Amino acid sequence: MHGPALWAWLLLTLCGASGAYCLLRARRCAGEERRAAAGEAVMGFGMAAMALPAAVVTPPSWWWAVYAAVFGAAALHALGSVRRGGHHLHHLVGSLAMVYMAWPGQGTHDGHGSGGGAPLVTGVLLTYYVVYVLRSGARLVPVAASVAVPVAAPAGGPPPVWVVRPEFTLVCRLSMSLAMLAMLAAL
């Protein structure tokens, strides 16, 4: 996904910051929330790498196969985790979308992940992300009171420096979904 340099740099910054936040969140959470945060960190960093402007680095033609393999493995992991509920169905769709965006870069295309893709699949993914963004944005509308969720300190360790705020997690997911919309629209 290599578009105009400014858009690519904005996507790289947005996705990289989201990935970093999710990585920090994964270090502070446990159980299912930790797995979800780790999956979102992989997605954020993968999207940031995919958005890296071509003016900075032109990846070798085989690099897109690496993207497809990494996100194919992430999709299989999410598929196995869907039965636990939570956010794994969204992770599955996101991982499959990343495989789909990487796939056109194979073979006869220009090697930049911009081979176009199938209009029906692109349309379905765009529709999914538009609905997801609208639902997530509506959930961010301020409510009467906002409560931070404290993170338990490790046994014998210092108290946490920061708390995981549910609205930050939602903003992270929303921003990555907006970035996914931009990447899909660029196909």
N, C-alpha and C positions, 0 to 999 in steps of 0.2 A: 504494500500500500504506500506508494510514493506519489504524493500530489505536490501542490505548491509548497515551497519550503516553509513559509510562515505557518500554514496549517499543520504541516508535519511536526514542526517544533512545538506548536501548542499541544498537539496530541501527545507527543513524547513527554512533555512536562506534566500534563494532566495525568496520564497513565502511570508515569514513573512515580509521581507523588502519591497517587492512589495505591500503587503497589507497595510503596514504602510504609504508608499508614497501615495497610493490611498486614504487612510483615510485623510491625510493632504490635498490632492487635493480636496476632497469632502468638507472640511471645508472652502476652499478658493474660490470655484466656486459656481455657481448658476444654477438653471434650469436643463436642460437636462444633461449638463456636470456633475453637482453634482450627479444626479441619476446614471449616468454611473460610476463615480468614486466610489460611495458607493457600487454598485454592484461588481466592481472589488476588492474593499477592502474585501468584504465578501468572494469572490472567493480566494483571496490571503491567508487570514487567515484560511479558510477551507482547502485549499491545504496544508498549513503548518501543520495544526493539523493532517491531514491524513498521512503526511510524517513522523510524529514523530516516531523516532526509537523504535522498540519493546523492545530494551534493557532498555529503560528509563521507559516506561509505556506500559503495556498491557491492552488495553481497554476492558471493559466487552463486552460480545457478543452482547448485545442490543445496543451498541454504534453506530454500523453501520446503524441501523434503524434510529437513530437520524440524522446521515449524510444524509441518503436518504430523510428524512422528510424536513430537512432544505433546501437542494438543490432542492428538489421537489417543495417546496414553492417558491424558487428563480426562478426556471424554469417557474412556472405559472406566476409570476410577470413579467419576461422577455417576456413571450408570450403575455401578455397584453400590454407590452410596445413596441413590434415590430412595431406596426403601426405608432409609432412616429419616426421611423427610427433610425439613429445613430448606436450605437454599440450593440443594444439589441439583434439582431439575434446571434451575437457571444456569448453574455451572455447566451442566451437560449441553444446554443450548449454546452457551458462550464458547465452549471448547469446540463444538461442532462448527460453529460459525468461523472460528479461527482456522480450523482445518480447511473449510470451504474457501476462505480468503487466500490461504497459502497455496491451495491446489492449482488455481489457474496459472501460477508462476512456473509450473512444470512444463516440460516438453517444448512445444512450438511457440510458446508465449515469450514475452520480453524478459522473463526472469525477475520481474519486479512485483509479482503478485497482482498484476493488473490485467489479467487476461480476459476479464469481463464476467465470467461465471454464467450460470444459467439464470435467465430473468425470473423464472418462477421461484426458484430457491432464494434468490436475492430478495424478491418481493415478500416472501413469507418471513424471512429473517428481519427485513426492515419493519414489517407489520408487528412482529413480536416485540422488537425493541421500542417501537413507538408506543405501544400499549404499556410496556414495562416502564418506560420513562414517565409517561403520564400518570400511571398509578403511583410510582415512587415519588414523583413531584407532589402529588396530592397528599401523600402521607407526610410530607415535610411542612405542610401548612401548620403554623404555630397553634399549639393547644394551650390551655389555661396554665399548666405547670409542666416543666421539663425536669426530669429526674436523671441524674447521672447514675450509672451502675458501677459501684466500686468493684475493683478487682482484688481478689484475695491475695495477700502477700504469701510468698512461699514460706513454708515452716522454718522459723528461725531467721528469716531474711528481713530485710528492711521493708518498710511500708511502700506501696506503689507510689511512683512519682506522679503518675497521671491515671485517670480513670477512662474506661471505655465508654464513650457516650453513644447511645443508640442513634442519635441523629447524624453523627459523624460517619457511622457505618453506612447509614442509608445514603448520605451524600456521596460517599466513596462509590457505592454501587451505582448510584444515579450517574455520576460523572463517567464511570467506565462504560455504562450503557449508552450515554450520549456519544462517547468516543467511538463505540462500536457502530452506532448509527452513521457517524461521519465516515468511518472506514468502509462500511458496506455501501454507502451512497457513492463512494469514489470508485467502486468496481466498474 
